[in-house]
């Protein structure tokens, strides 16, 4: 356990207006979990920002959006990599356990039903997927829509090297060149 001389910032991670209201009432930062709920986040965040009560934790609202993000050299490759997560979420919604994130090959070969395809489209609202330019544009738009100062990214990809490349490409798109591959 690291020893630090400061107290960690207090944040509430939530996916609804109720959690946003609690964060505002307590005067703590609010992180909207778009990776859990792809709907209603901007409204929840606006409610948090409008209702924020200063506290010992913070004198002003602090807003963050937490998302799934997958980045690759091309949009096509990013969508191919995201197919693993698509299948993982479909299986999770069906109550099936998996031993980790399925491979792209397994995801592409899976016999999706029409309902599964609808769920994939809905689940994609929880994700940012694309080339570096597309991902940057989508993240900047999320920051604007949410009036958020920060974005938290979870890049869930079956292949570790592809995951590291995804993170590196996002960092480079935002000029964070100190990230090593």
C-alpha positions as CSV (number, residue, x, y, z in Angstrom):
1,X,0.0,0.0,0.0
2,X,1.6,3.3,-1.0
3,X,2.0,6.0,1.6
4,X,0.8,9.4,0.5
5,X,0.6,12.7,2.2
6,X,-2.8,13.6,0.7
7,X,-6.3,12.3,1.2
8,X,-7.8,10.8,-1.9
9,X,-10.5,12.8,-3.7
10,X,-14.0,11.7,-2.9
11,X,-16.0,10.6,-6.0
12,X,-19.3,8.8,-6.5
13,X,-19.5,6.5,-9.5
14,X,-23.1,6.0,-10.6
15,X,-25.3,5.3,-13.5
16,X,-28.6,7.2,-12.7
17,X,-30.1,10.5,-11.6
18,X,-30.4,9.1,-8.1
19,X,-26.6,8.6,-7.7
20,X,-26.0,12.0,-9.3
21,X,-28.4,13.6,-6.8
22,X,-26.5,11.9,-3.9
23,X,-23.2,13.1,-5.2
24,X,-24.5,16.6,-5.5
25,X,-26.1,16.5,-2.0
26,X,-22.8,15.2,-0.5
27,X,-20.7,17.7,-2.4
28,X,-18.4,15.1,-4.0
29,X,-17.3,14.5,-7.6
30,X,-19.6,12.6,-9.8
31,X,-18.5,10.0,-12.4
32,X,-21.3,8.9,-14.7
33,X,-20.8,5.2,-15.6
34,X,-21.8,5.3,-19.2
35,X,-20.1,1.9,-19.5
36,X,-23.1,0.6,-17.4
37,X,-25.9,2.8,-18.7
38,X,-25.7,4.3,-22.2
39,X,-28.9,6.4,-21.7
40,X,-29.7,9.4,-19.6
41,X,-26.2,10.3,-18.6
42,X,-26.2,13.9,-19.8
43,X,-29.5,14.6,-17.9
44,X,-28.1,13.0,-14.7
45,X,-24.9,15.1,-15.0
46,X,-26.8,18.3,-15.6
47,X,-28.9,17.6,-12.5
48,X,-25.7,16.9,-10.5
49,X,-24.1,20.2,-11.7
50,X,-27.2,22.2,-11.0
51,X,-27.9,20.8,-7.5
52,X,-24.3,20.6,-6.3
53,X,-23.8,21.6,-2.7
54,X,-20.3,22.7,-1.7
55,X,-18.8,20.6,1.0
56,X,-15.5,19.9,2.8
57,X,-14.7,17.6,-0.2
58,X,-15.2,20.2,-2.9
59,X,-16.4,23.7,-3.4
60,X,-17.6,23.1,-7.0
61,X,-18.9,20.1,-9.0
62,X,-16.3,17.8,-10.6
63,X,-17.6,15.8,-13.5
64,X,-16.3,12.7,-15.1
65,X,-17.6,10.2,-17.7
66,X,-16.5,6.5,-17.5
67,X,-16.7,4.7,-20.9
68,X,-15.7,1.6,-22.7
69,X,-13.4,2.6,-25.5
70,X,-11.7,0.6,-28.3
71,X,-9.3,2.3,-30.7
72,X,-7.4,0.8,-33.7
73,X,-5.7,2.1,-36.8
74,X,-9.0,1.9,-38.7
75,X,-12.7,2.0,-37.9
76,X,-13.0,-1.5,-39.4
77,X,-10.3,-2.9,-37.1
78,X,-11.8,-1.2,-34.0
79,X,-15.2,-2.7,-34.8
80,X,-13.6,-6.1,-35.3
81,X,-11.9,-5.8,-31.9
82,X,-15.1,-4.6,-30.3
83,X,-16.9,-7.7,-31.4
84,X,-15.3,-9.6,-28.5
85,X,-17.0,-7.1,-26.1
86,X,-20.2,-7.3,-28.0
87,X,-20.4,-11.0,-27.4
88,X,-19.2,-10.7,-23.8
89,X,-22.1,-8.3,-23.1
90,X,-24.7,-10.4,-24.9
91,X,-23.6,-13.5,-22.9
92,X,-23.6,-11.5,-19.7
93,X,-27.2,-10.2,-20.3
94,X,-28.2,-13.8,-20.9
95,X,-26.8,-14.8,-17.5
96,X,-24.0,-16.9,-19.0
97,X,-20.6,-16.8,-17.4
98,X,-17.5,-16.6,-19.5
99,X,-13.9,-17.2,-18.7
100,X,-12.7,-13.8,-19.7
101,X,-13.4,-11.8,-22.8
102,X,-14.1,-14.0,-25.8
103,X,-11.7,-13.9,-28.8
104,X,-12.6,-12.0,-31.9
105,X,-12.8,-15.3,-33.8
106,X,-15.3,-16.7,-31.4
107,X,-17.3,-13.5,-31.5
108,X,-17.4,-13.4,-35.3
109,X,-18.4,-17.0,-35.5
110,X,-21.2,-16.8,-32.8
111,X,-24.7,-17.5,-34.1
112,X,-26.3,-14.2,-33.1
113,X,-30.1,-14.0,-33.0
114,X,-31.9,-10.9,-34.3
115,X,-32.5,-9.9,-30.7
116,X,-28.8,-10.3,-29.9
117,X,-28.1,-7.8,-32.8
118,X,-30.5,-5.3,-31.3
119,X,-28.8,-5.7,-27.9
120,X,-25.4,-5.1,-29.6
121,X,-26.7,-1.9,-31.1
122,X,-27.9,-0.8,-27.7
123,X,-24.8,-1.8,-25.9
124,X,-22.7,0.2,-28.4
125,X,-24.2,3.3,-26.8
126,X,-22.0,2.5,-23.9
127,X,-18.8,2.5,-26.0
128,X,-16.6,4.6,-28.1
129,X,-15.2,2.6,-31.0
130,X,-13.1,3.8,-34.0
131,X,-9.9,5.1,-35.4
132,X,-7.8,7.5,-33.3
133,X,-9.4,10.5,-35.0
134,X,-12.9,9.1,-34.5
135,X,-12.3,8.2,-30.9
136,X,-10.9,11.6,-30.1
137,X,-13.8,13.3,-31.7
138,X,-16.3,11.1,-29.8
139,X,-14.6,11.7,-26.5
140,X,-14.4,15.4,-27.0
141,X,-18.1,15.4,-27.8
142,X,-18.9,13.4,-24.6
143,X,-16.9,16.0,-22.6
144,X,-19.0,18.7,-24.2
145,X,-22.3,16.9,-23.8
146,X,-21.6,16.1,-20.1
147,X,-19.8,19.3,-19.3
148,X,-17.1,16.9,-18.0
149,X,-13.5,17.7,-17.1
150,X,-12.4,14.1,-17.3
151,X,-13.0,10.8,-19.1
152,X,-12.2,7.4,-17.6
153,X,-11.6,4.7,-20.1
154,X,-11.9,0.9,-19.9
155,X,-10.5,-0.7,-23.0
156,X,-11.6,-4.3,-22.8
157,X,-10.1,-6.3,-25.7
158,X,-9.3,-10.0,-25.8
159,X,-5.8,-9.6,-27.2
160,X,-3.4,-7.9,-24.8
161,X,-1.2,-6.4,-27.4
162,X,-4.3,-4.9,-29.2
163,X,-5.5,-3.6,-25.9
164,X,-2.1,-1.8,-25.3
165,X,-2.2,-0.5,-28.8
166,X,-5.7,0.8,-28.3
167,X,-4.6,2.7,-25.2
168,X,-1.5,4.0,-26.9
169,X,-3.5,5.3,-29.9
170,X,-6.0,7.1,-27.7
171,X,-3.1,8.7,-25.7
172,X,-1.4,9.8,-28.8
173,X,-4.6,11.2,-30.3
174,X,-4.8,13.5,-27.2
175,X,-1.1,14.4,-27.4
176,X,-0.1,12.2,-24.4
177,X,3.0,10.9,-26.0
178,X,4.7,9.7,-22.8
179,X,2.7,6.5,-22.9
180,X,4.9,3.5,-23.7
181,X,3.8,0.5,-25.7
